[in-house]
Amino acid sequence: MNQTQIRRNVIARRQGQHLHSYAQVLLGWRGTMACEFESESQQIGHGTVAVVPANAPHFYNGLSEDSELLVIDLAPADPYIQALEQACNLSLKESVFQQPYFLDLGAESQLLLDFAAQKVNQDQMSPQINCQLVSLFLTQLGQMSSTYTAPPSHRRLDANHLNAYIDQNITTALSNTQLAHAMYLSESHFYCLCQKQFGVTPQKYVMQRRMQKAQFLLLNSSIPMTELAADVGFSQLSSFSRAYKRSFQHSPSDARRKPR
């Protein structure tokens, strides 16, 4: 990628986890998406921004059918971005993209967001419009990023309560908001406690719990594999098999063939 670009990205109900060698700005436009970093998480709706530095792992989960983002992909050596930094006397890496975090745009910036979405939706957006929109959002973030402070973390989670809630809802796609509400905590505070206490993000913790139940069912029942996958929250057997193999380094079929 040689040029920084702004684009629309339909998330819908897709989910996944990845990282990339370039920085990225996720601008909530329609619907809702959960976004999770190693240090905090939040739902992204209209006017919410997730700032993703280069090589920062992040999990995303679309929470509505109309979930859609505006995404700015920053090319590492884009001459236009270098010129923008020089003109504004600003290092984006040391200010805007110093760490992952979330921000809420003001009312005026939200109007800009709707305008940008209309422009990006055109079949052939001109390079000039692309540069104008990118510079508008990046300079706005440069002014706002200094107000970010990391959320506090003071207490411990009740692991038994959390596990019971996950087990009761193991067939559904639990969001961090639902998990936090079940623990009577704010989402950001819950995220920090989970990371500090268990060493993993909330979504990874839920996945571990699902895999533990799957392993128990494989070794102690003769439930058909497709039904077993559904019982631990997977609509497709192939997705379940991949997740199980990542967790235990062998397939569900191999686990069932082992002596009980």
Backbone as a ProteinNet text record, in pm:
[ID]
protein_1_A
[PRIMARY]
MNQTQIRRNVIARRQGQHLHSYAQVLLGWRGTMACEFESESQQIGHGTVAVVPANAPHFYNGLSEDSELLVIDLAPADPYIQALEQACNLSLKESVFQQPYFLDLGAESQLLLDFAAQKVNQDQMSPQINCQLVSLFLTQLGQMSSTYTAPPSHRRLDANHLNAYIDQNITTALSNTQLAHAMYLSESHFYCLCQKQFGVTPQKYVMQRRMQKAQFLLLNSSIPMTELAADVGFSQLSSFSRAYKRSFQHSPSDARRKPR
[TERTIARY]
84.7	0	88.2	79.3	165.5	96.6	-37.4	-111	-212	-217.1	-318.4	-455.4	-551.6	-684.6	-793.4	-907.3	-1026.4	-1127.3	-1191.7	-1282.7	-1394.8	-1498.9	-1607.7	-1587.4	-1619.8	-1601.2	-1725.6	-1798.9	-1919.1	-1876.3	-1905.4	-1871.1	-1986.6	-2111.6	-2232.1	-2210.1	-2224	-2204.4	-2075.2	-1981.7	-1853.9	-1770.6	-1680.9	-1590.8	-1454.7	-1353	-1219.7	-1117.5	-992.4	-883.1	-763.3	-698.1	-583	-497.1	-385.7	-300.9	-239.4	-188.5	-127.9	-14.4	72.1	195.6	174.4	52.6	22.6	-81.9	-79.2	-177.5	-313	-417.2	-553.5	-643.9	-741	-845.2	-978.8	-1054.4	-1186.5	-1291.3	-1371.9	-1472.8	-1610.7	-1678.6	-1812.5	-1908.6	-1981.8	-2077.1	-2218.8	-2239.9	-2374	-2366.1	-2477.8	-2482.5	-2383.2	-2346.8	-2258.2	-2158.5	-2035.9	-1931.8	-1853	-1823	-1735.1	-1591	-1504.7	-1362	-1284.2	-1182.9	-1111.5	-961	-890.1	-744.5	-696.3	-565	-511.7	-534.7	-555.6	-568.5	-710.7	-797.7	-935.3	-1022.5	-1150.9	-1245.4	-1363	-1438.2	-1554.4	-1638.6	-1766.5	-1851.1	-1834.9	-1825.9	-1811	-1944	-2003.8	-2124.5	-2098.2	-2203.2	-2188.1	-2113.1	-1998.2	-1920.6	-1815	-1805.7	-1700.6	-1581.7	-1461.6	-1339.6	-1250.5	-1198.2	-1093.8	-964.3	-860.2	-729.8	-640.4	-591.1	-515.8	-373.2	-274.9	-136.1	-90.6	18.8	74	109.6	78.1	111.5	40.2	-73.5	-152.2	-261.8	-258.4	-363.5	-498.4	-603.6	-736.8	-840.9	-942.3	-1054.1	-1174.4	-1250.4	-1370.6	-1488.1	-1606.1	-1726.8	-1845.5	-1900.9	-2017.5	-2140.6	-2209.5	-2323.2	-2457.4	-2457.3	-2582.2	-2560.7	-2671.2	-2661	-2611	-2637.1	-2596.8	-2466.4	-2389.6	-2264.3	-2167	-2127.4	-2039.3	-1948.5	-1823	-1723.4	-1671.2	-1620.1	-1526.8	-1387.6	-1298.7	-1165	-1060.6	-964.8	-849	-728.3	-669.9	-548.1	-430	-335.2	-220.9	-103.4	-66	53.3	177.4	267.9	382.8	470	484.8	576	502.9	382.1	303.1	357.6	403.5	456.8	354.8	227.3	124.9	116	121.1	115.3	239.3	354.2	476.4	465.6	407.8	389.5	288.7	182.7	82.2	145.2	228.7	296.4	387.2	457.4	547.6	469.2	359.2	278.9	216	177	111	209.3	338.6	439.8	395.8	363.7	300.4	357.2	395.3	433.2	315.1	251.3	134.2	168.7	284.6	324.7	340.7	389.3	415	296.9	191.4	74.8	-50.5	-105.5	-231.1	-215.2	-104.7	-88.6	13.6	24.8	119.9	72.5	-58.8	-117.1	-259.8	-317.4	-457.5	-550.9	-658.7	-755.6	-882.1	-982.8	-1111.3	-1140.1	-1210.1	-1254.1	-1395	-1467.1	-1597.3	-1585	-1626.7	-1624.8	-1732.1	-1705.8	-1806.6	-1916.2	-2019.1	-2134.2	-2092.7	-2003.5	-1961.8	-1885.9	-1801.3	-1725.1	-1815	-1924	-2017.3	-2083.6	-2110.1	-2161.9	-2059.7	-1932.7	-1825.3	-1821.2	-1849.3	-1850.1	-1955.5	-2075	-2181.4	-2145.4	-2085.3	-2041.2	-1935.6	-1840.3	-1733.6	-1789.2	-1887.3	-1945.6	-2011.5	-2076.8	-2139.1	-2034.3	-1923.9	-1818.1	-1747.7	-1720.1	-1649.8	-1736.5	-1866	-1958.1	-1960.5	-1906.3	-1904.9	-1813.4	-1850.5	-1776.3	-1630.1	-1604.6	-1467.4	-1441.4	-1397.2	-1365.5	-1230.2	-1221.1	-1099	-989.9	-863.1	-752.2	-754.4	-802.7	-808.2	-905	-1023.8	-1122.1	-1067.4	-1001.7	-942.4	-844.2	-755	-656.4	-722.2	-825.1	-894.4	-959.9	-1028.1	-1096.6	-996.5	-889.6	-787.1	-727.1	-690.4	-627.3	-723.9	-852.2	-950.4	-961.9	-973.6	-988.7	-859.2	-744.7	-619.3	-583.8	-608	-579.9	-676.4	-801.1	-897.1	-852.3	-807.5	-759.9	-634	-549	-429.4	-462	-571.3	-612.6	-678	-745.9	-822.6	-742.9	-638	-571.2	-504.4	-466.8	-398.5	-488.9	-621.3	-714.7	-736.2	-680.8	-704.5	-629.2	-697.5	-634.2	-679.1	-589	-620.7	-718.7	-811.8	-910.2	-845.7	-901.8	-843.9	-875.9	-802.7	-827.4	-797.4	-899.6	-882.1	-921.5	-1009.7	-1060.8	-1043.5	-1090.5	-1079.3	-1216.7	-1216.9	-1340.2	-1376.1	-1504.9	-1554.3	-1555.4	-1451.6	-1436.4	-1553.3	-1603.9	-1716.3	-1841.4	-1866.9	-1982.1	-1967.5	-1846.9	-1821.7	-1835.7	-1778.1	-1786.5	-1930.3	-2007.2	-2147.4	-2226.3	-2200.1	-2271.4	-2234.6	-2107.2	-2064.4	-2127.5	-2127.3	-2184.2	-2333.1	-2404.2	-2548.3	-2578.6	-2484.4	-2505.6	-2403.2	-2357.4	-2243.1	-2276.1	-2403	-2439.7	-2457.9	-2446.7	-2467.5	-2334.9	-2330	-2209.4	-2211.4	-2146.6	-2146.3	-2054	-2105.2	-2021.7	-1955.9	-1853.8	-1789.2	-1885.5	-1977.5	-2076.9	-2165	-2211	-2293.7	-2216.5	-2091.7	-2009.6	-1987.5	-1958.7	-1935.2	-2060.2	-2175.3	-2300.7	-2329.7	-2297.8	-2320	-2232.3	-2117.9	-2027	-2045.4	-2147.6	-2179.3	-2060.9	-1998	-1882.7	-1899.2	-1825.2	-1818.2	-1739.1	-1760.8	-1694.1	-1542.6	-1492.9	-1348.3	-1285.1	-1353.5	-1301.1	-1299.7	-1406.7	-1412	-1299.8	-1276.9	-1172.1	-1036.6	-1004.8	-875	-859.1	-965.6	-959.1	-937.9	-1007.9	-994.3	-851.6	-800	-663.8	-561.9	-579.9	-484.5	-495.1	-616.8	-636.9	-614.1	-659.4	-651.2	-544.4	-489.9	-384.4	-430.8	-563.1	-619	-732.2	-770.8	-884.2	-1014.3	-1123.7	-1251.5	-1294.7	-1279.7	-1322.7	-1237.7	-1109.2	-1024.8	-1064.4	-1103.5	-1147	-1274.3	-1368.8	-1491.9	-1459.4	-1367.7	-1329.8	-1266.7	-1182.4	-1123.3	-1230.9	-1331.2	-1440.8	-1518.7	-1543.2	-1612.3	-1532.3	-1401.9	-1317.9	-1310	-1312.3	-1313.2	-1439.8	-1553.9	-1678.3	-1676.7	-1623.7	-1616.3	-1530.5	-1417.6	-1330	-1400.3	-1473.5	-1545.3	-1649.9	-1726.2	-1829.2	-1769.2	-1656.5	-1592.3	-1546.9	-1495.9	-1440.2	-1543	-1660	-1756.1	-1895.8	-1909.4	-2040.4	-2020.5	-2129.8	-2127.2	-2213.7	-2230.1	-2308	-2246.7	-2327.1	-2272.6	-2193.5	-2090.5	-1997.1	-2065.2	-2155.2	-2223.8	-2308.3	-2377	-2459.3	-2372.5	-2258.5	-2166.9	-2113.7	-2078.7	-2028.9	-2132.8	-2259.3	-2367.1	-2384	-2364.5	-2380.8	-2278.2	-2165.8	-2065.5	-2054.7	-2157.6	-2168.1	-2114.8	-2096.7	-2046.6	-2154.8	-2186.2	-2288.1	-2231.3	-2099.1	-2035.7	-1933.2	-1936.4	-1843.9	-1699.1	-1677	-1540.4	-1479.8	-1559.2	-1509.1	-1476.8	-1563.2	-1538.1	-1409.6	-1389.8	-1271.5	-1143.8	-1145	-1026.4	-997.8	-1102.1	-1084	-1033.5	-1086.9	-1045.6	-898.8	-860.7	-722.3	-625.3	-665.4	-580.1	-559.2	-661.8	-654.8	-577.5	-595.4	-540.3	-438.6	-410.1	-311.9	-350	-474.2	-525.3	-673.1	-726.3	-863.4	-964.1	-1090.8	-1194.3	-1207.5	-1193.3	-1202.4	-1091.4	-970.6	-859.3	-886.1	-946.3	-976.1	-1075.5	-1174.7	-1276.8	-1220.9	-1118.2	-1060.8	-967.8	-925.4	-835.9	-910.7	-839.7	-903.9	-956.4	-1077.3	-1138.4	-1090.3
-119	0	124	203.7	320	451.6	451	575.8	558	655.3	655.7	672.6	595.9	603	592.3	651.9	638.4	555.8	462.8	369.7	328.2	269.4	213.7	63.7	12.5	-129.6	-183.6	-269	-331.3	-446.9	-437.2	-542.4	-640.2	-585	-666.9	-744.8	-877.7	-957.8	-1040.6	-999	-1069.1	-1038.9	-1129.9	-1107.8	-1168.9	-1123.1	-1175.6	-1099.3	-1140.1	-1074.7	-1068.8	-953.7	-941.8	-823.3	-807.5	-689.6	-664.4	-543.3	-510.4	-412	-402.4	-325.5	-175.3	-131	10.4	53.7	181.8	235.8	249.7	256.1	258.3	337.7	405.1	474.1	411.8	365.9	306.9	407.1	456.2	557.3	493.4	486.7	429.5	515.2	449.9	525.6	471.2	343.5	285.2	159.9	131.7	11.7	18.6	-97.7	-105.6	-219.7	-195.8	-298	-292.9	-408.8	-414.7	-420.8	-343.8	-344	-362.1	-447	-483.6	-480	-399.8	-399	-479	-489.4	-561.6	-485.5	-354.9	-273.7	-228.2	-220.4	-177.1	-213.6	-196.7	-227.8	-131.8	-125.2	-37.1	-71.7	-36.4	-49.4	75.3	53.1	162.6	184.8	300.3	341	469.3	535.4	657.4	763.3	806.4	911	862.1	729.6	674.1	635	658.4	632.7	536	436.5	350.3	381.5	415.1	446.2	323.8	270.7	145.4	172.7	171.6	187.5	67.9	83.6	-27.6	-143.2	-265.5	-388.9	-401.4	-334.3	-346.3	-451.3	-565.1	-666.1	-609.1	-639.6	-595.3	-695.6	-713.6	-803.4	-718.4	-761.9	-689.2	-786.6	-735.1	-818.2	-730.8	-752.2	-676.5	-716.6	-618.3	-646.1	-617.2	-575.3	-549.3	-573	-601.1	-632.3	-512.7	-389.7	-271.1	-211	-289.7	-238.6	-204.7	-77.4	-31.8	79.6	76.8	173.3	255.2	372.5	440.5	408.7	365.3	322.6	406.6	456.9	524.3	433.2	389.1	308.3	400.5	408.5	498.2	424.7	464.3	408.2	457.7	368.7	408.1	517.7	520.7	618.2	706.5	745.4	829.7	972.9	1026.6	1164.3	1267.8	1242.7	1339	1346	1230.1	1227.9	1294.3	1272	1337.2	1489	1534	1678.1	1734.4	1657.8	1700.7	1715	1619.5	1626.5	1749.2	1775.3	1890.4	2021.6	2027.9	2150.4	2177	2071.4	2085.4	2076.8	2057.4	2038.3	1928	1811.5	1703.5	1570	1485.9	1348.2	1258.5	1201.4	1117.6	995.1	936	817.1	847.1	966	1001.8	1069.6	1097.3	1162.8	1078.6	1082.9	1013	862.4	805.3	659.9	608.3	675.7	632.6	506.1	487.9	372	353.2	232.5	212.6	282.9	342.5	406.9	439.1	487.9	524.8	672	736.3	874.4	888.9	987.8	1023.1	1156.5	1159.9	1284.4	1379.9	1507	1605.5	1613.1	1692.1	1702.1	1752.4	1850.8	1904.7	1799.8	1721.7	1618.8	1505.9	1480.4	1377.4	1417.5	1547.1	1593.8	1568.8	1591.2	1563	1414.6	1331.2	1186.2	1146.7	1201	1170.1	1221.2	1339.6	1394.6	1303.9	1258.4	1171.8	1040	983.5	856.2	868.8	980.4	1002.6	1013.3	1082.8	1099.7	966.8	890.6	763.6	663.2	678.3	585.4	602.8	711.8	733.4	632.2	593.4	488.9	526.7	650.3	694.4	823.2	808	924.7	979.3	1107.9	1169	1164	1158.3	1162	1288.5	1399.1	1524.5	1514.8	1457.1	1440	1344.9	1236.7	1141.4	1213	1293.9	1365.6	1465.7	1533.5	1631.9	1564.3	1452.3	1383.5	1326	1266.7	1210	1318.9	1432	1539	1598.8	1610.1	1664.5	1577.6	1446.1	1357.1	1345.5	1337.6	1321.8	1445.9	1564.5	1685.3	1698.3	1656.3	1656.7	1560.9	1441.9	1344.9	1394.3	1464.7	1520.2	1616	1691	1784.1	1712.4	1599.6	1530.9	1425.6	1369.3	1253.5	1283.1	1408.3	1442.5	1429.5	1420.8	1411.6	1268.3	1170.7	1030.5	992.6	923.2	865.4	720.9	635.4	493	472	376.4	350.8	287.9	311.6	256.5	108.2	44.1	-96.8	-119.8	-158.5	-161.6	-292.9	-371.2	-485	-611.6	-724.9	-852.9	-898.5	-977.9	-1035	-1160.1	-1183.6	-1308.2	-1412.5	-1497.6	-1593.3	-1690.9	-1733.3	-1828.1	-1765.8	-1639.8	-1568.9	-1552.2	-1511.6	-1492.2	-1624.2	-1730.7	-1861	-1909.3	-1888.8	-1932.5	-1856.6	-1727.2	-1646.9	-1692.9	-1718.7	-1766.5	-1902	-1991.5	-2125.6	-2119.5	-2028.5	-2015	-1957.1	-1886.4	-1820.7	-1866.1	-1988.2	-2032.5	-2047.8	-2058.4	-2073.9	-1939.4	-1829.4	-1696.9	-1622.2	-1524.9	-1442.9	-1331.2	-1353.8	-1257.6	-1140.4	-1020.7	-901.7	-864.3	-780.5	-732.9	-651.3	-580.6	-503	-594.8	-705.4	-800.8	-862.1	-899.1	-956.6	-856.3	-731.3	-628	-601.9	-594.3	-571.9	-686.1	-808.3	-924.1	-917.1	-848.7	-834.2	-699.8	-620.9	-490.9	-393.8	-392.2	-306.2	-231	-121.8	-57.5	-148.2	-129.5	-215.9	-201.6	-78	-57.7	-112.8	-94.7	-145.8	-299.6	-359.8	-506	-558.7	-490.7	-534.6	-536.3	-427.3	-417.2	-523.8	-548.8	-650	-789.5	-818.7	-950.2	-969	-866.3	-872.9	-890.7	-816.6	-820.8	-952.1	-999.9	-1116.9	-1248.7	-1257.3	-1384.3	-1383.8	-1267.2	-1259.7	-1268.1	-1258.9	-1264.6	-1163.1	-1131.1	-1042	-1115.6	-1043	-1110.1	-1209.7	-1174.3	-1265.9	-1392.7	-1380.9	-1499.8	-1584.9	-1519.4	-1592.8	-1672	-1608.2	-1678.1	-1797.8	-1778.3	-1887.7	-2003.6	-1970.7	-2075.6	-2155.7	-2085.1	-2152.9	-2243.9	-2198.4	-2280.3	-2405.9	-2388.6	-2503	-2604	-2555.4	-2646.6	-2732.6	-2668.8	-2745.5	-2842.1	-2798.3	-2885.6	-3008	-2986.8	-3099.1	-3198.2	-3145.5	-3233.5	-3316.6	-3251.8	-3323.1	-3426.8	-3394.8	-3489.6	-3615.2	-3597.8	-3710.4	-3786.1	-3726.8	-3787.6	-3804.6	-3793.8	-3812.8	-3862.4	-3904.9	-3948	-3855.7	-3729.3	-3631.6	-3614.7	-3616.4	-3593.5	-3462.7	-3460.7	-3349.2	-3217	-3219.4	-3096.3	-3041.3	-3129.3	-3088	-3036	-3102.5	-3059.5	-2919.4	-2894.5	-2762.3	-2654.9	-2683.7	-2587.4	-2564.4	-2669.1	-2658.1	-2565.9	-2542.7	-2451.5	-2322.6	-2294.7	-2163.6	-2151.4	-2263.9	-2258.7	-2306.2	-2221.9	-2259.3	-2348.4	-2348.8	-2430.5	-2523	-2649.1	-2747.6	-2713	-2657.9	-2624.4	-2518.4	-2417.9	-2313	-2370.9	-2459.2	-2524.3	-2605.9	-2681.5	-2767.4	-2684.2	-2571.9	-2486.3	-2427.9	-2381	-2322.1	-2426.6	-2546.7	-2653.5	-2690.3	-2699.3	-2736	-2628	-2500.2	-2391.9	-2401.5	-2448.1	-2454.1	-2575.5	-2690	-2815	-2883.6	-2824.7	-2877.8	-3014.9	-3051.7	-3168.6	-3145.5	-3219.5	-3198.2	-3257.4	-3216.4	-3279.1	-3429.4	-3468.4	-3611.7	-3691	-3635.5	-3702.4	-3714.3	-3608.3	-3611.7	-3720.8	-3739.4	-3840.7	-3982	-3997.1	-4129.6	-4170.7	-4075.1	-4109.5	-4193	-4285.4	-4364.4	-4274.6	-4302.1	-4219.1	-4264.5
0	0	0	-105.2	-121.8	-86.7	-84.2	-62.1	49.9	139.2	244.2	180.9	228.4	168.5	274.6	244.7	326.9	248.1	314.7	247.1	341.3	285.4	364.9	380.2	496.9	525.6	595.2	526.2	583.1	673.4	801.9	897.6	914.9	915	941.9	1071.7	1068.4	1189.6	1183.8	1101.3	1094.7	1220	1251.2	1362.9	1330.6	1400.2	1377.8	1459.5	1446.4	1517	1422.6	1415.1	1328	1370.3	1299.3	1311.9	1175	1152.6	1024.7	1045.7	947	959.6	943.9	919.6	902.5	1005.3	1039.4	1133.5	1065.5	1147.9	1093.3	1187.2	1128.3	1204.8	1167	1267.5	1246.1	1293.7	1201.8	1232	1224.4	1337.8	1338.3	1258.3	1168.3	1087.5	1101.1	1071.5	1084.3	1171.2	1240.6	1323.6	1438.1	1490.4	1606.3	1588.4	1627.8	1624.2	1753.5	1811.3	1927.3	1879.7	1943.5	1911.1	2040.9	2036.8	2158.3	2133.3	2214.4	2215.2	2335.6	2351.2	2466.3	2596.7	2589.9	2710.4	2740.4	2640.5	2664.2	2544.4	2562.2	2455.2	2462.6	2352.7	2348.6	2226.4	2232.7	2115.5	2028	1897.5	1802.5	1732.5	1756.6	1687.6	1610.5	1569.4	1490.5	1570.3	1517.6	1582.5	1678.9	1701.1	1785.9	1699.7	1748.8	1672.8	1749.9	1681.1	1735.5	1661	1735.1	1676.6	1692	1580.7	1578.9	1530.8	1620	1574.7	1491.2	1420.7	1343.7	1436.5	1391.8	1464.1	1598.7	1616.2	1738.9	1718.5	1788.1	1771.6	1814.5	1739.6	1777.5	1728.7	1812.4	1784.8	1745.7	1645.2	1606.1	1596.4	1624.6	1623.3	1584.9	1466.2	1423.4	1502.4	1560.5	1648.6	1583.4	1456.2	1385.5	1236.9	1167.3	1024.9	943.7	992.3	917	968.1	1044.2	1098.5	985.3	978.4	871.1	922.6	881.5	925.6	808.6	841.4	753.1	807.3	720.4	762	690.2	765.9	707.6	724.4	613.8	614.1	585.3	678	661.2	598.9	480	415.7	490.9	529.1	613.2	552.8	420.1	358.2	257.5	289.9	200.2	202.8	89.5	88.2	134.4	106.2	147.7	300.2	367.2	513.4	571.5	512.1	558.5	545.4	433.9	414	514.1	544.1	641.5	780.1	818.6	948.4	955.7	847.4	845.5	852.4	779.2	779.1	915.1	985.9	1116.1	1232.6	1201.4	1305.2	1401.8	1344.7	1419.9	1375.6	1471.4	1442.8	1475.9	1374.3	1398.3	1482.8	1459.4	1534.1	1682.3	1715.4	1854.4	1921.4	1846.5	1906.3	1884.2	1764.6	1736.5	1752.3	1701.6	1698.2	1798.5	1910.3	2012.3	2082.8	2095.9	2163.3	2112.6	2128.8	2089.5	2188.7	2140	2227.8	2148.3	2219.5	2161	2190.6	2097.8	2113.7	2058.1	2107.4	2051.7	1979	1854	1778.1	1830.4	1818.9	1855.4	1750.7	1779.3	1688.9	1550.4	1545.8	1416.9	1335.7	1402.4	1333	1284.5	1355.6	1310.9	1179.4	1161.3	1032.8	922.9	954.8	859.4	825.4	923.5	902.1	799.2	811.1	714.7	575.3	569.1	441.1	377.9	459	408.1	356.7	428	385.8	248.5	224.9	93.7	-15.8	12.2	-87.5	-115.8	-11.6	-28.8	-104	-95.5	-160	-312.2	-362	-505.6	-573.8	-696.3	-767.4	-788.3	-823	-847.7	-770.3	-646.5	-565.5	-610.3	-630.1	-679.9	-573.2	-612.9	-516.3	-431.4	-488.8	-413.7	-295.9	-321.4	-213.7	-108.3	-150.9	-57.5	36.1	-19.8	60.6	155.3	107.4	191.3	311.9	288.7	397.8	497.2	446.3	533.8	622.5	564.3	642.7	743.9	709.4	803.1	928.3	908.3	1022.5	1103.4	1036.3	1108.6	1189.8	1135.6	1212.8	1330.8	1311.6	1422.5	1532.7	1494.3	1593.1	1662.9	1589.4	1650.7	1763.6	1749.3	1853.6	1972	1943.8	2047.5	2122.8	2062.4	2120.7	2254	2277.6	2402.5	2523.8	2503.7	2616.9	2663.4	2590.6	2625.6	2753	2844	2963	2975.8	3018.5	3031.9	3146.4	3134.8	3240.5	3363	3481.8	3604.6	3620.9	3712.5	3742.8	3890.1	3969.8	4114.5	4182.1	4128.2	4201.3	4121.5	4176.5	4108.8	4062	3956.5	3904.8	3983.5	3999.2	4057	3945.4	3941.6	3832.2	3826.8	3940.3	3942.2	3880.4	3914.2	3858.9	3707.7	3665.8	3522.9	3446.8	3499.2	3431.9	3422.1	3528.3	3527.2	3421	3409.1	3307.8	3167.1	3145.1	3013.2	2982.9	3079.6	3058.2	3027.3	3092.7	3069	2930.7	2873.9	2744	2640.5	2653.3	2574.2	2425.5	2390.6	2249	2179	2253.6	2193.2	2182.4	2092.9	2075	2179.5	2292	2400.8	2368.7	2381.5	2362.4	2494.5	2487.5	2609.5	2695.1	2630.3	2704.9	2789	2730.1	2805	2921.4	2896.3	3002.7	3115.3	3078.9	3180.1	3262.9	3196.5	3269.5	3365.6	3324.8	3412.2	3537	3524.5	3639	3710.1	3667.8	3728.4	3719.4	3600.6	3577.9	3446.4	3431.2	3300.9	3206.7	3078.9	2981.9	2988	2993.5	2995.3	3123.2	3237.4	3364.4	3362.8	3315.3	3305	3217.2	3104.4	3012.1	3082.5	3152.1	3219.6	3327.4	3404.4	3508.6	3449.7	3341.5	3277.3	3226	3162.1	3108.2	3221	3329.6	3440.4	3517.5	3542.2	3627.6	3555.2	3428.9	3356.2	3246.7	3215.2	3115.8	2972.2	2950	2814.6	2803.6	2681.6	2659.2	2690.9	2713.3	2742.4	2635.8	2508	2403.4	2400.7	2429.7	2439	2559.4	2668.8	2787.1	2758	2688.6	2650.5	2561	2466.2	2377	2454.6	2552.2	2634.8	2707.1	2757.2	2829.5	2735.4	2613	2514.1	2481.5	2466.6	2432.1	2546.4	2670	2784.5	2785.8	2757.8	2752.1	2635.4	2520.3	2403.8	2432.9	2498.7	2531.8	2624.2	2722.8	2815	2739.9	2651.1	2576.2	2481.1	2420.9	2329.8	2402.5	2522.1	2596.6	2678.9	2700.7	2792.8	2734.9	2604.5	2542.1	2399.7	2340.8	2200.3	2114	2158.4	2082.7	1944.5	1837.9	1703.2	1697.6	1616.9	1615.9	1579.3	1481.9	1442.3	1556.4	1627.4	1741.5	1855.1	1875.6	1981.3	1951.6	1824.9	1786.9	1816.3	1783.6	1809.7	1959.7	2039.7	2184.5	2249	2181.2	2236.4	2154.8	2072.6	2009.1	1868.6	1796.8	1659.8	1563.2	1465.1	1367.2	1257.3	1241.3	1138	1201.4	1159.6	1213.6	1179	1059.7	1018.6	1109.8	1148.1	1237.9	1375.4	1422.3	1551.6	1547.7	1440.6	1430	1430.5	1358.5	1356.1	1494.1	1562.4	1695.2	1794.1	1786.2	1878.1	1854.8	1728.7	1697.4	1742.4	1730.5	1779.2	1930.4	2001	2147.1	2197.5	2131.6	2185.3	2093.2	1976.7	1882.9	1824.9	1837.1	1765.9	1735.6	1641	1595.5	1692.6	1686.8	1770.3	1742.8	1617.4	1584.4	1652	1653.8	1723.6	1871.4	1930.8	2073.1	2105.9	2019.3	2045.4	2028.9	1943.5	1923.1	2036.3	2118.2	2228.9	2332.8	2403.1	2509.2	2618.8	2664.1	2767.8	2905.9
[MASK]
++++++++++++++++++++++++++++++++++++++++++++++++++++++++++++++++++++++++++++++++++++++++++++++++++++++++++++++++++++++++++++++++++++++++++++++++++++++++++++++++++++++++++++++++++++++++++++++++++++++++++++++++++++++++++++++++++++++++++++++++++++++++++++++++++++

